[in-house]
Amino acid sequence: MATTIAMPQTGQLPQVKGPEMNDRDWVNDILSYAKYLTYGYNTGLNEAQNPQLHQTVQTILNDVHQSQYELFDLMFQKGWYKMKAADQQEISQAYTQFNGYKTQFPSGS
């Protein structure tokens, strides 16, 4: 049986939701946008040749990652974001899968 990791939901959200956005919707929308931004900044960082531009983009990317984490944590603290806890078998399977990838790297370790 899967264990859900979640905080108790704070505040009242409507049982039947209409088209209007509530606080959870707004935070979720901003979190999605922050995730989208990190993809773009990652690409820009990978392709920036100028050292000053590289450093600037890296700083912005770090700031966006921090904001993304804070938004996720806000949603989690309010009970708006739930996660499934992995059991030991799932952890072992993931370890075995990704540990096997090491042989694909040039160093072989």
BELZIRA-V943054 format. One line per field, one symbol per residue. ss: DSSP state (H for helix, E for strand, C for the rest). phi: phi as a letter, one per 20 degrees, with the letter a starting at -180 (. if undefined). burial: 1 if it has 16 or more other ideal C-beta (glycine too) atoms within 10 Angstrom, else 0. Layout:
ss: ???
phi: ???
burial: ???
This chain:
ss: CCEEECCCCCCCCCCCCCCCCCHHHHHHHHHHHHHHHHHHHHHHHHHCCCHHHHHHHHHHHHHHHHHHHHHHHHHHHCCCCCEEECCHHHHHHHHHHHHHHHHHCCCCC
phi: .feedaeffdmddffdeeffedgfffffffffffffffffffffffdfefgffgffffffgffffffffffgfgfffenecdceffeffffffffffffffgfeegfmc
burial: 0000000000000000000000010011001001001100100110010000000010001001101100110010010110000000000000000000000000000
